[in-house]
């Protein structure tokens, strides 16, 4: 499935969230979509969440 088709489905789902849930539902869908994007990018190897979450030895 191409990125264009995935973007189309994401836009349709966000439109449905905005219609059914109002602005609160739309914003909630956008936040969950962003979290899903970050997790997906981590699984693809695009970003490294481990490096961001590791504590930096302070002292």
C-alpha positions in Angstrom: 0.0 0.0 0.0 1.5 3.3 -1.0 2.0 6.3 1.2 -0.6 8.2 -0.7 -3.3 5.6 0.1 -2.3 5.6 3.7 -2.5 9.3 3.8 -6.0 9.2 2.2 -7.2 6.7 4.8 -5.7 8.8 7.7 -7.5 11.9 6.3 -10.8 10.1 6.1 -10.5 8.7 9.6 -9.6 12.2 11.0 -12.6 13.6 9.1 -14.9 11.0 10.7 -13.4 11.7 14.1 -14.1 15.4 13.6 -17.7 14.8 12.4 -18.6 12.4 15.2 -16.6 13.7 18.1 -16.4 17.4 17.4 -13.2 19.3 18.0 -12.3 17.3 21.1 -12.6 14.0 19.2 -10.6 15.4 16.3 -7.8 16.5 18.6 -7.8 13.2 20.4 -7.5 11.4 17.0 -4.6 13.6 16.0 -2.8 12.9 19.2 -3.3 9.2 18.9 -2.2 9.4 15.3 1.0 11.1 16.2 1.7 8.5 18.9 1.1 5.8 16.3 3.4 7.6 13.8 6.2 7.7 16.4 5.9 4.0 17.3 5.7 3.0 13.6 8.8 5.1 12.8 10.6 3.4 15.7 9.7 0.0 14.4 10.8 0.9 10.9 14.1 2.1 12.3 13.7 5.7 11.3 14.0 7.0 14.8 15.6 5.6 17.9 13.3 6.0 21.0 15.8 4.2 23.2 18.3 7.0 22.7 15.7 9.6 23.6 14.5 7.8 26.7 17.9 6.8 28.1 19.0 8.8 31.1 22.0 10.9 30.6 24.5 10.2 33.4 24.3 13.4 35.4 27.1 14.3 37.7 
